[in-house]
């Protein structure tokens, strides 16, 4: 009873605290494992003193960009030229900063929007000089990088240049017994958007968190309810794709941190879950995830660190869009199947409040595991437009994956001590 009262109290605190604050969406790439379906804690018994998981997921385009940025951006430069060439005079009058970008790359770019020959000169520039061998891949790449943060030049960026790159290291441990579970995590993550040309920001983050969960049966052994509360301490810094492109072209990645705020804060999260055990083979779960999960920050400005460093308060409360997940679990002898429908509610919220496009192929998740023996299992998964194959041998876990909609490669490697 005290645990349930504590959860209600925390929800009220979060709700009251955020009444007078600005609200903005954010995301979290850390894996909370079984704590995102907390009612299942009633059926789990596990102890992990210490473990790690390495994670890499990248589009082939992104790997090409980091190895050869000018060549990779050539098609994007042509798309940019086509877009700018089709704009009228009012566009250039409203985007004067763009004139400075192209004037810095070539003295032949027209600079006077009041000139009657301005539009003809722009058309000639993008039809001939910009595409010439003398102009070169390097300057065209810089044109993409320097203009990206000034205009929404790409109406469908993912079709021009993929950009998914997620890297992570998670150190964790914990225990679940008699319906009560806890864990600790230290997560190091780098995440960027689905396109190197999109307006979504890239993020470097480090966090320390703990999940505290409890589940209990309701009325009979068939029904269970669970909750998981998560406090976390967090550091993160974000930067635009334009800044990322410029940093790679100049080989100066330190600028990504030096030119952006360093954010320090904490977060609170809550997951709720219900389980129905229909038979020894079949069970069903309904989970309410991130209801709510908030983060709040203070920040340092790097340019102030050598003169008058001070901590600033970020008045915005950031929240993870809540979601509802329905899962069907089937287990018989060596076979284990998990079918999940989720990421509907949170995608609706992202779509309604940002430029995010709803992805129907992210709703269904399929997970299959076959136990060859007590030590060795084979695993196949489909989720978020990617298919993965994994091997679990004793305490070792290894996984490879690829996306089904474009060239990508993913790898995971973990070990439990």
C-alpha positions as CSV (number, residue, x, y, z in Angstrom):
1,X,0.0,0.0,0.0
2,X,2.8,2.4,0.8
3,X,4.4,1.8,-2.5
4,X,1.2,2.6,-4.3
5,X,0.7,5.8,-2.3
6,X,4.3,6.9,-3.1
7,X,3.6,6.5,-6.8
8,X,0.4,8.6,-6.6
9,X,2.3,11.3,-4.6
10,X,5.1,11.5,-7.2
11,X,2.6,11.9,-10.0
12,X,1.0,14.8,-8.2
13,X,4.3,16.4,-7.6
14,X,5.3,16.2,-11.3
15,X,1.9,17.5,-12.4
16,X,1.9,20.5,-10.0
17,X,5.6,21.3,-10.8
18,X,4.9,21.5,-14.5
19,X,1.8,23.7,-14.4
20,X,3.7,26.9,-14.7
21,X,6.5,25.7,-17.1
22,X,6.9,25.5,-20.8
23,X,6.6,22.0,-22.2
24,X,8.7,20.5,-25.0
25,X,9.1,17.0,-26.4
26,X,12.3,15.0,-26.0
27,X,13.3,11.3,-26.4
28,X,15.3,8.7,-24.6
29,X,17.3,5.9,-26.4
30,X,18.2,3.9,-23.3
31,X,16.8,0.3,-22.9
32,X,14.8,-0.3,-19.7
33,X,14.4,-4.0,-20.5
34,X,11.5,-5.6,-18.5
35,X,10.8,-2.3,-16.6
36,X,8.9,-1.0,-19.6
37,X,6.4,-3.9,-18.9
38,X,6.4,-3.8,-15.1
39,X,3.6,-6.3,-14.4
40,X,5.8,-9.0,-15.7
41,X,8.0,-8.6,-12.6
42,X,5.6,-10.8,-10.8
43,X,6.8,-13.8,-13.0
44,X,10.6,-12.9,-13.3
45,X,13.4,-13.9,-11.0
46,X,16.8,-12.7,-12.0
47,X,20.0,-11.3,-10.5
48,X,22.7,-9.5,-12.5
49,X,25.5,-8.0,-10.4
50,X,27.1,-6.3,-13.4
51,X,26.7,-6.3,-17.2
52,X,27.5,-4.2,-20.2
53,X,25.9,-3.8,-23.6
54,X,27.6,-2.1,-26.7
55,X,25.3,-0.9,-29.4
56,X,26.0,0.5,-32.9
57,X,23.3,1.2,-35.6
58,X,24.2,3.2,-38.7
59,X,23.0,3.9,-42.2
60,X,25.5,3.2,-44.9
61,X,25.2,6.8,-46.0
62,X,26.4,8.0,-42.7
63,X,29.5,5.8,-42.7
64,X,30.2,7.0,-46.2
65,X,29.8,10.6,-45.1
66,X,32.3,10.3,-42.2
67,X,34.8,8.6,-44.5
68,X,34.2,10.9,-47.6
69,X,32.0,13.8,-46.7
70,X,32.4,15.8,-50.0
71,X,31.6,12.9,-52.2
72,X,28.6,11.8,-50.1
73,X,27.1,15.3,-50.2
74,X,27.3,15.7,-54.0
75,X,23.7,14.5,-54.6
76,X,22.5,16.7,-51.8
77,X,24.3,19.7,-53.3
78,X,22.5,19.1,-56.6
79,X,19.1,18.9,-54.8
80,X,19.9,22.2,-53.0
81,X,20.8,23.9,-56.2
82,X,17.6,22.7,-57.9
83,X,15.6,24.0,-54.9
84,X,17.2,27.4,-54.7
85,X,17.1,27.9,-58.5
86,X,13.3,27.4,-58.4
87,X,12.7,30.1,-55.8
88,X,11.4,33.6,-56.5
89,X,12.7,37.1,-55.5
90,X,10.7,37.2,-52.2
91,X,12.4,34.0,-51.0
92,X,15.9,35.6,-51.4
93,X,14.6,38.9,-49.8
94,X,13.5,36.8,-46.8
95,X,16.7,34.8,-46.6
96,X,19.4,37.3,-46.9
97,X,21.8,35.1,-44.9
98,X,21.8,32.6,-47.7
99,X,23.4,35.3,-50.0
100,X,26.2,35.6,-47.5
101,X,26.8,31.8,-47.6
102,X,27.2,31.7,-51.4
103,X,29.0,34.9,-51.6
104,X,31.6,33.5,-49.2
105,X,32.1,30.6,-51.6
106,X,32.2,32.5,-54.8
107,X,32.7,36.2,-55.6
108,X,30.4,35.7,-58.6
109,X,27.3,35.1,-56.6
110,X,24.9,38.2,-56.9
111,X,24.6,40.1,-53.7
112,X,22.2,42.9,-54.5
113,X,18.5,41.7,-54.4
114,X,17.4,45.1,-55.6
115,X,19.2,44.7,-58.9
116,X,16.9,43.9,-61.9
117,X,19.3,41.2,-63.0
118,X,19.5,39.5,-59.6
119,X,17.2,36.5,-60.5
120,X,18.9,36.0,-63.8
121,X,22.3,35.9,-62.2
122,X,21.1,33.4,-59.6
123,X,19.7,31.2,-62.3
124,X,23.0,31.4,-64.2
125,X,25.0,30.7,-61.1
126,X,23.2,27.5,-60.2
127,X,23.0,26.3,-63.8
128,X,26.6,26.7,-64.6
129,X,29.2,27.8,-62.1
130,X,27.9,25.8,-59.1
131,X,27.8,22.6,-61.1
132,X,31.2,23.1,-62.7
133,X,34.4,21.0,-62.1
134,X,36.2,24.2,-61.1
135,X,33.7,24.8,-58.3
136,X,34.5,21.4,-56.9
137,X,32.9,18.9,-54.5
138,X,34.4,20.6,-51.5
139,X,32.7,24.0,-52.0
140,X,29.4,22.3,-52.9
141,X,29.6,20.3,-49.7
142,X,30.2,23.5,-47.7
143,X,27.2,25.1,-49.4
144,X,25.0,22.2,-48.1
145,X,26.5,22.5,-44.6
146,X,26.3,26.3,-44.3
147,X,22.8,26.6,-45.7
148,X,21.2,23.7,-43.9
149,X,20.4,25.6,-40.7
150,X,19.1,28.6,-42.5
151,X,16.3,27.2,-44.6
152,X,14.1,24.1,-44.9
153,X,15.6,23.2,-48.2
154,X,14.7,19.6,-48.3
155,X,11.0,18.7,-48.2
156,X,11.7,15.0,-47.9
157,X,15.2,14.7,-46.5
158,X,15.2,11.0,-45.8
159,X,15.0,10.3,-49.6
160,X,18.1,12.4,-50.2
161,X,20.6,11.3,-47.6
162,X,20.1,8.8,-44.8
163,X,21.7,9.6,-41.5
164,X,20.8,7.2,-38.7
165,X,23.7,6.8,-36.4
166,X,23.2,5.5,-32.8
167,X,26.1,4.5,-30.6
168,X,25.7,3.4,-27.0
169,X,27.4,1.8,-24.1
170,X,25.3,0.7,-21.1
171,X,26.7,-0.5,-17.8
172,X,24.0,-2.0,-15.6
173,X,23.0,-4.5,-12.9
174,X,20.0,-5.4,-10.7
175,X,17.7,-8.0,-9.3
176,X,14.1,-9.1,-9.5
177,X,12.6,-11.3,-6.9
178,X,9.1,-11.8,-5.4
179,X,7.6,-9.1,-7.6
180,X,10.1,-6.4,-6.6
181,X,12.8,-5.3,-9.0
182,X,15.5,-2.7,-9.1
183,X,18.5,-1.9,-11.3
184,X,21.2,0.7,-11.9
185,X,22.4,2.0,-15.2
186,X,25.1,4.2,-16.6
187,X,24.4,5.0,-20.2
188,X,26.7,6.7,-22.8
189,X,24.8,7.5,-26.0
190,X,25.2,9.3,-29.3
191,X,22.0,9.7,-31.4
192,X,21.2,11.5,-34.6
193,X,18.2,11.8,-36.9
194,X,17.1,9.6,-39.8
195,X,18.6,12.0,-42.3
196,X,21.8,14.1,-42.2
197,X,19.7,16.9,-43.8
198,X,16.7,17.0,-41.4
199,X,15.9,19.6,-38.8
200,X,16.0,17.2,-35.9
201,X,19.0,17.7,-33.6
202,X,21.8,15.3,-32.7
203,X,22.6,14.5,-29.1
204,X,25.5,13.3,-27.0
205,X,24.3,12.2,-23.5
206,X,25.5,10.5,-20.3
207,X,23.0,9.5,-17.6
208,X,22.9,7.6,-14.4
209,X,19.5,6.1,-13.6
210,X,17.7,3.4,-11.5
211,X,14.5,1.6,-12.1
212,X,12.5,0.6,-9.1
213,X,9.5,-1.6,-9.8
214,X,6.9,-3.7,-8.0
215,X,4.2,-6.0,-9.3
216,X,1.5,-8.0,-7.5
217,X,-1.4,-10.2,-8.3
218,X,-5.0,-8.8,-8.3
219,X,-7.7,-11.1,-7.1
220,X,-6.2,-14.3,-8.5
221,X,-3.0,-15.6,-10.0
222,X,-4.3,-14.7,-13.5
223,X,-4.2,-11.0,-13.1
224,X,-1.2,-8.7,-12.1
225,X,-0.5,-5.0,-11.9
226,X,2.9,-3.4,-11.8
227,X,4.7,-0.1,-11.8
228,X,8.2,1.1,-12.3
229,X,9.5,4.4,-11.1
230,X,12.7,5.8,-12.6
231,X,14.9,8.7,-11.3
232,X,17.9,9.8,-13.3
233,X,20.7,12.3,-13.4
234,X,21.7,13.4,-16.9
235,X,24.2,15.4,-19.0
236,X,23.6,16.1,-22.6
237,X,24.5,18.5,-25.4
238,X,22.7,18.9,-28.8
239,X,23.8,20.2,-32.2
240,X,22.2,20.6,-35.6
241,X,23.0,18.6,-38.7
242,X,24.5,21.7,-40.3
243,X,26.9,21.9,-37.4
244,X,27.7,18.2,-37.8
245,X,28.4,18.6,-41.5
246,X,30.6,21.6,-40.9
247,X,32.5,19.8,-38.1
248,X,33.3,16.9,-40.4
249,X,34.3,19.0,-43.3
250,X,36.7,21.0,-41.1
251,X,37.7,18.0,-39.0
252,X,36.9,20.0,-35.9
253,X,34.4,18.0,-33.8
254,X,35.3,19.9,-30.6
255,X,33.2,22.7,-32.1
256,X,30.1,20.7,-31.6
257,X,30.5,21.0,-27.8
258,X,32.2,24.4,-27.7
259,X,29.4,26.1,-29.6
260,X,26.4,24.5,-27.8
261,X,25.1,24.6,-24.2
262,X,26.1,21.9,-21.7
263,X,23.0,20.7,-20.0
264,X,22.9,19.1,-16.6
265,X,19.7,17.9,-15.0
266,X,17.5,15.2,-13.6
267,X,14.5,13.2,-14.7
268,X,11.6,11.3,-13.3
269,X,9.7,8.5,-15.1
270,X,6.8,6.2,-14.5
271,X,5.6,3.1,-16.3
272,X,2.4,1.2,-15.4
273,X,1.4,-2.3,-16.6
274,X,-1.3,-5.0,-16.4
275,X,-0.8,-8.7,-17.1
276,X,-3.3,-11.4,-17.8
277,X,-2.1,-15.0,-17.7
278,X,-4.6,-17.0,-19.7
279,X,-2.7,-20.3,-19.5
280,X,0.8,-21.6,-18.9
281,X,1.5,-20.8,-22.6
282,X,-0.4,-17.6,-23.3
283,X,-0.2,-14.2,-21.5
284,X,-1.2,-10.7,-22.4
285,X,0.2,-7.3,-21.2
286,X,-1.1,-3.8,-21.5
287,X,1.5,-1.2,-20.6
288,X,1.2,2.6,-20.1
289,X,4.7,3.9,-20.7
290,X,6.1,7.3,-19.7
291,X,2.9,8.4,-17.9
292,X,4.5,10.8,-17.2
293,X,8.3,11.0,-17.8
294,X,9.9,14.5,-17.4
295,X,13.3,16.0,-17.6
296,X,14.5,19.4,-16.4
297,X,17.9,21.0,-16.8
298,X,20.4,23.7,-15.9
299,X,23.0,24.6,-18.4
300,X,26.5,26.1,-18.9
301,X,27.4,28.2,-21.9
302,X,30.9,27.2,-23.1
303,X,31.9,30.7,-24.1
304,X,31.4,31.9,-20.5
305,X,33.6,29.2,-18.9
306,X,36.9,31.1,-19.2
307,X,35.4,34.5,-18.1
308,X,32.4,34.3,-15.8
309,X,31.0,30.7,-15.6
310,X,27.5,30.5,-14.2
311,X,24.8,27.9,-14.2
312,X,21.6,29.0,-16.0
313,X,18.1,27.6,-15.4
314,X,16.3,26.1,-18.4
315,X,12.6,27.0,-17.8
316,X,11.3,24.4,-20.2
317,X,10.2,21.0,-18.9
318,X,10.9,18.2,-21.4
319,X,8.7,15.2,-21.5
320,X,8.8,11.9,-23.3
321,X,5.6,11.4,-25.3
322,X,3.5,8.8,-23.4
323,X,2.5,5.5,-25.1
324,X,0.3,2.5,-24.8
325,X,1.7,-1.0,-25.7
326,X,-0.3,-4.2,-26.1
327,X,1.7,-7.5,-26.1
328,X,0.9,-11.1,-26.6
329,X,3.4,-13.7,-25.3
330,X,3.4,-17.4,-26.2
331,X,5.8,-19.9,-24.6
332,X,6.0,-23.7,-25.2
333,X,9.0,-25.7,-24.2
334,X,11.9,-24.2,-26.2
335,X,9.8,-21.7,-28.1
336,X,9.2,-18.1,-27.1
337,X,7.2,-15.5,-29.1
338,X,6.4,-11.9,-28.3
339,X,4.2,-9.8,-30.5
340,X,3.9,-6.1,-29.5
341,X,1.8,-3.2,-30.8
342,X,3.1,0.1,-29.6
343,X,4.4,3.5,-30.7
344,X,1.0,4.8,-31.8
345,X,0.1,7.4,-29.1
346,X,3.6,8.8,-28.9
347,X,3.9,9.1,-32.7
348,X,0.6,10.9,-32.9
349,X,1.9,13.4,-30.4
350,X,5.2,13.9,-32.3
351,X,3.3,14.2,-35.6
352,X,0.9,16.8,-34.1
353,X,3.6,19.0,-32.5
354,X,6.6,18.7,-34.8
355,X,7.5,17.9,-38.4
356,X,7.8,14.2,-37.6
357,X,6.1,11.9,-40.1
358,X,4.0,9.0,-38.7
359,X,5.6,5.7,-39.4
360,X,3.1,2.8,-39.6
361,X,5.9,0.2,-39.9
362,X,7.2,1.1,-36.4
363,X,4.0,-0.1,-34.7
364,X,4.5,-3.9,-34.9
365,X,7.3,-5.6,-33.1
366,X,8.0,-9.3,-33.5
367,X,10.4,-11.3,-31.3
368,X,11.1,-15.0,-31.5
369,X,13.5,-17.1,-29.4
370,X,14.4,-20.8,-29.7
371,X,16.3,-22.5,-26.9
372,X,18.7,-25.1,-28.3
373,X,19.6,-26.0,-24.8
374,X,19.8,-24.4,-21.3
375,X,22.8,-22.4,-22.4
376,X,22.3,-21.5,-26.0
377,X,19.4,-19.6,-27.7
378,X,18.8,-18.3,-31.2
379,X,16.8,-15.0,-31.5
380,X,15.1,-13.2,-34.4
381,X,13.5,-9.8,-34.2
382,X,11.6,-7.3,-36.3
383,X,11.2,-3.8,-35.0
384,X,11.4,-0.2,-36.3
385,X,11.9,-1.2,-39.9
386,X,14.9,-3.4,-39.0
387,X,15.4,-7.2,-38.8
388,X,17.9,-8.6,-36.4
389,X,19.4,-12.0,-35.6
390,X,21.1,-12.8,-32.3
391,X,22.7,-15.5,-30.3
392,X,22.6,-15.8,-26.5
393,X,25.1,-18.2,-25.0
394,X,25.2,-18.4,-21.3
395,X,26.0,-14.8,-20.3
396,X,27.0,-13.6,-23.7
397,X,24.7,-11.8,-26.2
398,X,25.6,-10.9,-29.8
399,X,23.3,-9.4,-32.4
400,X,23.5,-8.2,-36.0
401,X,20.8,-6.2,-37.8
402,X,19.9,-4.3,-40.9
403,X,17.1,-2.0,-42.0
404,X,14.6,-3.2,-44.6
405,X,14.0,0.3,-46.2
406,X,17.6,1.3,-46.8
407,X,21.2,0.2,-46.4
408,X,22.2,0.0,-42.8
409,X,24.1,-2.1,-40.4
410,X,23.6,-2.7,-36.7
411,X,25.5,-4.6,-34.0
412,X,25.1,-5.4,-30.3
413,X,27.4,-7.1,-27.9
414,X,26.8,-7.7,-24.3
415,X,28.0,-9.8,-21.3
416,X,26.6,-10.4,-17.9
417,X,29.1,-11.1,-15.1
